[in-house]
Every structure is written in structure tokens, then in C-alpha cells.
Amino acid sequence: MLLFDGETDPLFTAAGVSAAYAKMRAVWASQRSESRLRIKTWPGLGHVFVQEMQDEAFTWRDARLSGTRLG
């Protein structure tokens, strides 16, 4: 699973995202699947999906589909 959020997103507050990410980490860890969860908060960005985010998302997706592991 890949999830991005912008640090200044007015729809998803930093506190809410932090709590959700912590719960997700715990769930994935309980299944020994931490490497299959990619979450990232983008500094200074709001509720957007800018080119850099898109590039990273497509790289992640392509690696997963090809079976390549990314850090």
C-alpha cells in the first residue's frame, strides 16, 4: 500500500494523518509486512498530487508490479 499526504493539507490534519499512519504501521507490522507499506508526508504541500509525487507513485507501482523491492 502506498499513501501520501501533504503536510499542510487542510482536509487531513497532521495529527489525524499521524494517528492513522501509526495504526497502519501496527497492522502491517503484526503481519510482518512492514516492507509492503509505504507512507510519506510531503513537507510544505497541501491537498495536491504534484508531478514529483506522481513520479514517485508510478516508480513504486512499477517496481511492485515487476517484483522489484524498493526501500
Backbone hydrogen bonds in HBPLUS format (Angstrom, degrees):
<---DONOR---> <-ACCEPTOR-->    atom                        ^
c    i                          cat <-CA-CA->   ^        H-A-AA   ^      H-
h    n   atom  resd res      DA  || num        DHA   H-A  angle D-A-AA Bond
n    s   type  num  typ     dist DA aas  dist angle  dist       angle   num
A0038-ARG N   A0001-MET O   2.76 MM  37  6.07 164.1  1.79 166.4 171.5     1
A0003-LEU N   A0038-ARG O   2.86 MM  35  6.35 154.7  1.92 158.9 166.7     2
A0040-LYS N   A0003-LEU O   3.02 MM  37  6.52 145.3  2.14 154.2 164.3     3
A0005-ASP N   A0040-LYS O   3.00 MM  35  6.53 138.9  2.18 154.0 162.1     4
A0042-TRP N   A0005-ASP O   2.75 MM  37  6.13 164.6  1.78 161.8 166.4     5
A0009-ASP N   A0006-GLY O   3.09 MM   3  5.14 164.5  2.11 117.0 115.8     6
A0007-GLU N   A0042-TRP O   2.88 MM  35  5.59 169.9  1.89 147.9 144.4     7
A0008-THR N   A0045-LEU O   2.72 MM  37  5.55 156.5  1.77 150.3 152.4     8
A0017-VAL N   A0013-THR O   2.89 MM   4  6.12 167.0  1.90 161.2 164.8     9
A0018-SER N   A0014-ALA O   2.90 MM   4  5.97 160.4  1.94 146.2 152.2    10
A0019-ALA N   A0015-ALA O   3.05 MM   4  6.23 159.0  2.09 146.8 151.8    11
A0020-ALA N   A0016-GLY O   2.95 MM   4  6.16 160.6  1.99 148.3 154.0    12
A0021-TYR N   A0017-VAL O   2.80 MM   4  5.97 165.0  1.82 156.3 160.4    13
A0022-ALA N   A0018-SER O   3.00 MM   4  6.16 153.2  2.08 143.4 150.5    14
A0023-LYS N   A0019-ALA O   3.09 MM   4  6.36 158.0  2.14 147.5 152.8    15
A0024-MET N   A0020-ALA O   2.92 MM   4  6.18 159.6  1.96 151.3 157.4    16
A0025-ARG N   A0021-TYR O   2.85 MM   4  6.06 161.2  1.88 150.5 155.6    17
A0026-ALA N   A0022-ALA O   3.09 MM   4  6.29 158.1  2.13 144.8 150.3    18
A0027-VAL N   A0023-LYS O   3.01 MM   4  6.31 156.3  2.06 149.6 155.8    19
A0028-TRP N   A0024-MET O   2.91 MM   4  6.17 175.5  1.92 162.4 162.8    20
A0029-ALA N   A0025-ARG O   2.81 MM   4  5.90 157.2  1.86 148.7 156.2    21
A0030-SER N   A0026-ALA O   2.93 MM   4  6.05 149.1  2.02 142.0 150.0    22
A0031-GLN N   A0028-TRP O   3.11 MM   3  5.25 141.7  2.26  99.2 110.3    23
A0033-SER N   A0028-TRP O   2.86 MM   5  5.02 167.4  1.87 148.3 148.3    24
A0032-ARG N   A0029-ALA O   2.93 MM   3  4.76 163.4  1.96 107.7 110.7    25
A0036-ARG N   A0033-SER O   2.83 MM   3  5.43 159.7  1.87 121.4 128.4    26
A0037-LEU N   A0034-GLU O   3.17 MM   3  5.56 167.2  2.19 117.0 118.7    27
A0045-LEU N   A0042-TRP O   3.45 MM   3  5.92 165.1  2.48 131.0 130.3    28
A0053-MET N   A0050-VAL O   2.98 MM   3  5.37 119.1  2.36 108.5 123.3    29
A0054-GLN N   A0050-VAL O   2.93 MM   4  6.26 159.9  1.97 155.2 161.9    30
A0055-ASP N   A0051-GLN O   2.79 MM   4  6.04 163.1  1.82 157.9 161.9    31
A0056-GLU N   A0052-GLU O   3.06 MM   4  6.26 161.4  2.09 143.9 148.7    32
A0057-ALA N   A0053-MET O   2.85 MM   4  6.06 157.3  1.90 150.1 157.1    33
A0058-PHE N   A0054-GLN O   2.87 MM   4  6.09 164.0  1.89 157.2 160.7    34
A0059-THR N   A0055-ASP O   2.96 MM   4  6.11 155.6  2.03 146.5 153.6    35
A0060-TRP N   A0056-GLU O   2.94 MM   4  6.10 159.9  1.98 147.0 152.4    36
A0061-ARG N   A0057-ALA O   2.88 MM   4  6.10 166.1  1.89 150.9 155.0    37
A0062-ASP N   A0058-PHE O   2.85 MM   4  5.94 167.0  1.87 148.6 152.5    38
A0063-ALA N   A0059-THR O   2.99 MM   4  6.12 156.0  2.05 145.0 151.6    39
A0064-ARG N   A0060-TRP O   2.95 MM   4  6.21 157.5  2.00 151.4 157.7    40
A0065-LEU N   A0061-ARG O   2.91 MM   4  6.15 160.6  1.95 155.0 160.3    41
A0066-SER N   A0062-ASP O   3.00 MM   4  6.13 141.5  2.16 140.0 150.0    42
A0067-GLY N   A0063-ALA O   2.97 MM   4  5.99 116.4  2.38 136.2 151.4    43
A0068-THR N   A0063-ALA O   2.83 MM   5  4.81 127.8  2.10 151.1 151.7    44
A0067-GLY N   A0064-ARG O   3.22 MM   3  5.05 145.7  2.35  93.6 103.6    45
